[in-house]
């Protein structure tokens, strides 16, 4: 156990982060995540029924109007706004991710949005700085702990970065930021069963819990509640409890506060679990280039490692998912959509979409084949797909150069197109004028005195 817990280094890092210290890439990554997450929340309001129960509950029990409910309008206490918006941020599985998997933005951004409005007058540079620090924190821990996929990394670690970012925006002292991190240790949880099981709504809604816990932790620290002296590295701290002491402290600290890594953030082209995107891309390429119809195909073989395999078991349930959430985590269903539609959009994930007869017929032709070389270590190897036709031809492809990957990242134009699609899918569809206003606002956020202007756009009128 070191003399000074890692949580204090993290607290100093958040406290000391300033816009002027950020690289252009880190600034760009923060701004892209702000717009992307906001757009995904808008789409969730119109596309995922499960979020309505949370929004209804939050509205029913609301108190002081501090922070906006994205898409639905109105203000509620910051803690509850973070809860509702966090649930929306991940429920479509369309939120951004690190190059090594897992999601920071779906807990970080709802907390940042909620606290920024609670404070009032948070500048664009302040919001960008808080987001960039939160992204870098998450990336460093994702890379340098030995995660065995036995807990939900996104929720367990996401709450800490979000709490520290919130504490930063509240203008707390170094000691109070450390207290917020310690308090967040009582809010970090998440069973891997939530991700791997079928039939429930929690996989869609889980990001609401760390977002809520982060805001609660920051506000309690503001009110003088103390944290833990060894939240991360104590004998029973996070590093020992969750990762059995398997982490590289030196690498976590190397360049901390100097090299911000949020510019490495990846943005999704398709609204589905990121670990399936290589198979989706390979399938679209094969059917498009060889002009294959469903009637041509005898079998679609998907080669799977340990984590891919979770998305295929039990096979009959995965071939015919009964909920929108399960559809997004079903490799057979996702590959079938890709094979039949030659694309994947928000419209693929509606009650009508998951009961599409042609997609379900294609799913019956999916055969998972276990390949241990595709097991997930730090980076998930790209999936491989082989299509066998009725006349005996075979076409095979590895899903490399995926849209939204390190090799083929999403540009601002790509992010804008995605945001446009998401905003038009909101429960109150956005107008072209308001979509353009939001895009311009975020692109030039560093020049804004009040970053929460974005949140005030949440209930615009439809196009005339």
Secondary structure by P-SEA (a helix, b strand, c coil): cccccaaaaaaaaaaacccccccaaaaaaaaaaaaaaaaaaaaaacccccaaaaaaaaaaaccccccccccccccccaaaaaaaaaaaaccccccccccccccccaaaaaaaaaaaaaaccccaaaaaaaaaaaaaaaaaaaacccccccccccccaaaaaaaaaaaaaacccaaaaaaaaaaacccbbbbcccccccccccccccaaaaaaaaaaaaaaaaabbbbbccccccccccccccccccccccccccccccccccccbbbbcccccccaaaaaaaaaaaaaaaccccccccbbbbbbcaaaaaaccccccccccccaaaaaacaaaaaaaaaaccccccccccccccccaaaaaaaaabbbbbbccccccccccbbbbbbbcccbbbbbbccccccccccccccaaaaaaaaaaaaaaccccccaaaaaaaaaaaaacccccccccccccccccccc
